[in-house]
Amino acid sequence: MDKKDSKLKTLYNIAGFCSFGLGSDAHEVDVMDGKIVRTRPLHYDNSYTKEEMNPWRLEARGKVFEPTNRTLLAPFAYGYKQRVTSPNRIKYPLKRVDWDPEGERNPQNRGKSKFVRISWDEATDLVAKELERVNKQYGPTSVLAMCEGHGETKIVHAPHGCQTRLLDLMGGYTQQARQTDSWEGWYWGAKHVWGQEPLGQCNQANLWKDVSENTEMLLFWGCDQETTPWGWGGLMPSRLTYWFAELGIQQIYISPDLNYAGAVHADKWIPIKPNTDAAMHLAIAYTWISEDSFDKDYVDTHVHGFEEFKNYVMGYEDGVPKTPVWAAEICGVPSRTIKALARRWAKKVTAIVHGNGGGLVRSPFSTEPARLEACLLGMQGLGKPGRTQLKMIEWEIFGMDETNPAPRSAVIPMLYAGYTGGATEATPSFIPKTLTPDAILNQEPVTWYSTVWCTSPRENQFVKYQFPIEGGSRIHMIWSDTACWTTCWNGGNRMIEAMRSPEIECVVLQHPWFENDCLFADLILPSNTRFENEDIGTDIMCGQYNLVVHMDRCVEPYYESKSDYEVVQEVAKKLGLFEELTKGQAVKDLIKLSFDHSGIEGMVSYDKFMENGYFVVPTADGWENDIPGLRLFAEDPQTFPLPTPTGKLEFYSTGLAEHFPDDIERGPVPKWIHGSVRHQERTYLERGKKYPYLLMSNHPRWRVHANMDDIKWFREIPTCKVRGKDGYLYEPVWINPLDARELGIQHGDIVKLHNERGGVLGGAYVTERIMPGVLYQDHGARLDPIVAGQLDRGGANNLICPGATTSQNAAGEVTNGYLVGLEKVDIDALKTQYPEAFQRQYDADSGLVFEAWIEGGKE
């Protein structure tokens, strides 16, 4: 849509980072002279009247909550335009200088060697020839597609799996299956208590209304709704929290840090050590059982296995009563506080609030706190008015009303008819992302349970899989459009080792920016951003109105970049598969196809949609009468059972008892797990003597995972980066003043987090907002290796997190609540020891620079 001013164009776009075709944060983009001058909220009423939108109205306790007339954008939407012109943009195709497909490939130098510029013609020739060669020599499953991840949300030009359709045409591939990284504890744990497909989180339907009318106390357990939802739905969670405060609902925050939401909204902050929530859960249950203050009638009719659970909690099973005093020694919360919280919870109508759970569901044995939370909710009448689990993120994910706590829209538009991104279910040959290093480095077959896709039902967790599949090949080539394994997953340094394996003969990576996994590629193909292409998108996670948006091209593609879809097309041409890949459909055809199957095609004509540039889906009539959450189960468990084997809340999991009766990490009854062969991440165990701090690694405040670490506006903020004495902007490490004083560390010092898996640097941020004995550094900082695989300057702490999965039979990631040491760094000594790393070109404002890795530097 163009405005009358001929010098200024205003176009529409979306800014969500969920990917997988699920968009959010629709906004207006002002363009002048071929440049983006600003982004701003989209005003719903630009083209639609209030009557056409049918705005919802939530009335509770004599107050009113309504949608605003414009989108509630997070800071990311405003700052993202700087990524288009980032000094770290990949300008042209690249080849690693010492990778010779006809001679020595030197895989040991990935992450060390620089790159040289090549043409698109040469680059696509090389990719096509390598695909044909390995396919012929080893078979199609020798190609690993790294094809998932959070980033830009696009439809026609979708990343995160764009290469898979071409690989299918070549006979198949091995899929790196994205396990349930945001929901590990719920998926692998809570599903065995309450079912709740597909994610293992509580049914969200119409919970805003339920909580607003009935809840008296909210427990924000590891929840920072002023941070985590920014990349998925904007600022409505913040506005909603203010609404709850206006209603007089008490807000308690339980987390190791006084997070950004807690600092603004908390009536009380209860600091707790990372990954010790299960101990506190058990002590709360002990208090209720001891004081006879739980809903016994509900438990009698809605719960299976309460006696087995009680026997463990009270110590009848193991001789250890799980008292508040017992828990206090483990979790750092005073026993009096645990008892006071338990008693208040028993007296007040209480709900628990999460982003997705954060470290609680991404730590060793995270199945246990997730299961125990479901049990505690059950002990107080889960599903009764105001007693529930509420989410602050991913509203309407999968296009399901059950994932939407907000007033329901007439439809949830989906655009998959024209989607060119990756599959959302496992292919015949696949490997869980958490096990990719094992699949490459282990010479024996790798086995695990479940396809690990978040859409897989609970029963699939009892199905065993293997890589390589029968008749399949080991991995010999990687094609990735997801350049953040090393900084976002479990055991990044081990992944570096895997990418340097001589068995991996070629690594192809397409990405807009030279960062993270790009350092370990052999061939790099420059893709571009959502501002540089025409597309279509949705805004369905904002909690106000659902939108479909025509994403017009805002600026011409920068440098020699192409869209992800165009990159794959260029390779397809060299393979003679272009027509089969595109089916003769141009970009505008795919946009039209997406619209025609979106769900709004009967509400507005395509021509009118394109003329307006967007469509607002009206609120559904009668949304107020939608049954909230698990209300039907609470009222009649016989008629409306849960999707568990018994139809009840299973405090004793019949499925786990049948299939894994001897599993000490995830047994039939949820327990406190001290440690195992896989994980020794407790401060009171032997490893804790050497590495005495627990590291908390949150969703970043100023990024979405590894996205946006180069936005200048954000990097000026003290909680985004700490400027070291060498002028480098380091990733902050929050340290309690007591710990800082003991270690001789001052605010602004350069420090090193370390364990036997390696070390990462950071900037000391001394604050009482983190409890003693705990360190906090956001995950997702860009790699800046001093010694790749050993020491990193950028603060990418996933490099040193455990490589082992959640537990023996749960292939989830462990990226939080693990042990590290901390020490002050002599940066001058490091510069002397590693002069090449410290002389690498660097931009003081935006950080890493593309030319630093180009042979000869800037051209």
Secondary structure, DSSP 8 states (H G I E B T S, - for coil): ---S-TTEEEEEEE-----TT----EEEEEEETTEEEEEEE-BGGGT--HHHH----EEETTEEE---SB----HHHHHTHHHHT-TTB--S-EEETT--TTS---GGGTTTS-EEE--HHHHHHHHHHHHHHHHHHH-GGGEEEE---SS---STT--SSTTHHHHHHTT--EEEE---TTSHHIIIIIHHHH--TTTSS---TTHHHHHHHH-SEEEEES--TTTTTHHHHTTHHHHHHHHHHHTT-EEEEESSB--HHHHHH-SEEE---TT-HHHHHHHHHHHHHHHT-S-HHHHHHHEE-HHHHHHHHTTTTTS----HHHHHHHH---HHHHHHHHHHHHHS-EEEEESS-GGGGSSTTTHHHHHHHHHHHHHTTTTSTT-SEEESS-TTGGG-GGG--S--BS-----GGG--S--SS--SSEEEGGGHHHHHH-SS-EEEES---TTS-GGGGG-EEEES-TT-----EEEES-TTHHHHSS-HHHHHHHHT-TT--EEEEEESB--GGGGG-SEEEEB--GGGS-EEEEE-SSSS-EEEEEE---S---TT-B-HHHHHHHHHHHHT-HHHHHTT--HHHHHHHHHHTSS-TTTS-HHHHHHHSEEEE-B-TTGGGS--TTHHHHH-TTTS--SSTTSSEESS-HHHHHH-TT-SSS-SS-------SS----TTSTHHHHS-EEEE--S-SSSBTTBTTT-HHHHTSTTT-EE-TTS-EE-EEEE-HHHHHHHT--TT-EEEEEETTEEEEEEEEE-TTB-TTEEE--S-----EEETTTEESS--GGGGS--S-SBTTB-----SSEEEEEEE--HHHHHHH-HHHHTS-EETTTEE-GGGGBTTS--
